């Protein structure tokens, strides 16, 4: 079944942006692929490389045009007629031709990257040439320039089957270092599909990367918004055991090394990277319990409220919310997001 578009209305009436767990599934697929000796370029450095090379091409074109003008002016002033300046004129013309070919070739590699990803489709190991092509395509896609469909990219052709085998339960040999990605991706997707069914009036966005100075600073699992209830950041946690609150942080009923306690500051920091206030941060706990038999745990205070809730209690918690009356204007996800990553994966 084809993947739903990255901006669509779910049968429940929810406005859905993106697909859940794209980043986690991609990380899992990359981890497994590299275990099998398949090298998958890291997207962020490639995008940075693509941006740098495109910048070099741009300035090379500017420099070439300036040199062209200088050559034309020199020729107009008699550079071709004076025997003493003819060798210099010939050298300038030769340099113009050589530099033009250089800019054409380098620029072609980058521009061709938008369409040339398929050239590397059947290669298991992607060398420098392939990396440059993918870099150009990745950067152009972020800038809104049409590129070849990602379903034909070498990354998708290689990683896609690995991901689908895990999503359908057919992967029998999962490397130990890839298991956390697999567990996290499955839980995040499970929560994402639940959010997609919230119903009319809700807008849901999945797998949001927040950029600062072209660098990824934060990754948010989900955003949910309702005009009368406000904006919430939702994070999926596969926390085992019981989660409760002590001294203003989440704690486990066993020694987890302070992981749950540190998560509170991390979640608040991620929410602060959005260009909109959030009414609250909701941690959906999969496969564990929360609170003392009630399924909830709250962290209040002067900062953003953080709520941990068992997955099966999530719907009841939303129903208990009162309409917004704090005078704060909350943006919808579609207003917040300047770029969304799309990875074509078959729908479960």
C-alpha positions, 0 to 999 in steps of 0.5 A, a space after each residue: 500500500 502506498 505511503 500517505 502523503 506527508 501532509 494529509 487528513 487522516 480518516 479520523 479527521 486529524 490533520 497529519 504532518 509527516 510520518 512517525 518515527 522516521 528518524 528512529 527507523 532510519 537510524 535503526 536501518 543505518 545501524 543494521 546496514 553498517 553491521 553488514 558492511 554497507 556504508 550509509 552516509 550520515 545526512 547532516 554532514 552531507 547536507 553541510 557539505 552540499 551547502 558548502 560546495 554550492 556556496 563555492 560554485 556560486 562564488 566561482 560563478 561570480 568570480 568568473 563573471 567578473 573576470 569575463 567583464 575584465 577581459 571584455 573591457 581589456 579587449 575593448 581597450 585594444 588588448 587584441 590589437 597591441 602585439 605586446 598585450 596579445 599574449 596576455 589576452 590569449 592567456 586570459 581567454 584560455 583561462 576563461 574557457 578553462 574556468 568555465 569548464 571547471 564551474 560547469 563540471 563542479 556545478 553539474 555534479 551538485 545540480 545533478 545530485 538532485 536527479 542523480 541519486 539513482 546513479 548510485 542505487 545499486 552500489 553498496 558502498 557509496 564513495 566520494 562522488 556519490 556522497 557529493 551527489 547525495 549532499 547536493 540533493 539533500 540540501 536542495 530538498 531542504 531548500 524546496 528544490 525538486 529532487 529525484 524521489 527518495 524511494 529511488 535513492 540508494 539509502 532507501 533501496 538499502 535501508 528500506 527493506 531492513 526497516 520493513 523487515 523489522 516493522 513487520 516482525 520478520 527480522 530475525 537477526 538484529 545486532 545488539 547495538 541496533 536493538 535500542 533503535 528498533 525498540 524506540 522506533 517501534 514505540 514511537 511509531 505506535 504512539 504516532 499512529 495513536 495520535 493520528 486518530 485524535 479526530 477533527 480539530 487536531 493537528 499532529 506533526 511527527 519527527 520534527 528536527 529543529 535547526 539552528 544555523 543549519 545544524 540540527 539542535 533538537 528532534 521532537 517526536 510529536 507535536 499536537 495542537 487543538 485551537 481550543 486546547 493549545 499546543 503540546 509536545 509529545 515524547 515517547 518513552 519506553 520506560 520499564 517499571 514504574 515512573 513517579 515524581 520525586 524532588 521535581 523530576 521523574 524517577 524509576 522504581 529501580 536504579 536507572 542511573 538518573 536517566 529519567 531525572 535528566 530527561 525533564 531538562 532535556 524535554 524542556 530544552 527541546 520545547 524551548 527550541 520551538 518558535 512557539 510556547 507549548 502548553 505542556 510536555 506529555 511523556 507517553 510511557 509505553 510498556 511501563 506504569 506511571 504514578 500510584 495506580 492512576 497512570 499519571 505523574 506531573 511536574 509543575 513549577 515555574 517552567 513548562 509542565 511535564 506530564 508522564 502518562 501511560 499510553 492507555 490513559 492518554 485519551 482520558 488525559 486529553 478529555 480532562 483538559 480545560 480549554 485554553 484561558 491563559 491569554 497565550 497564543 499557541 502556534 499550530 505545527 504547520 505554522 511552526 515548521 519551516 521544513 519537514 523531512 519526508 522518508 517514504 515508507 510503506 504504511 503498516 
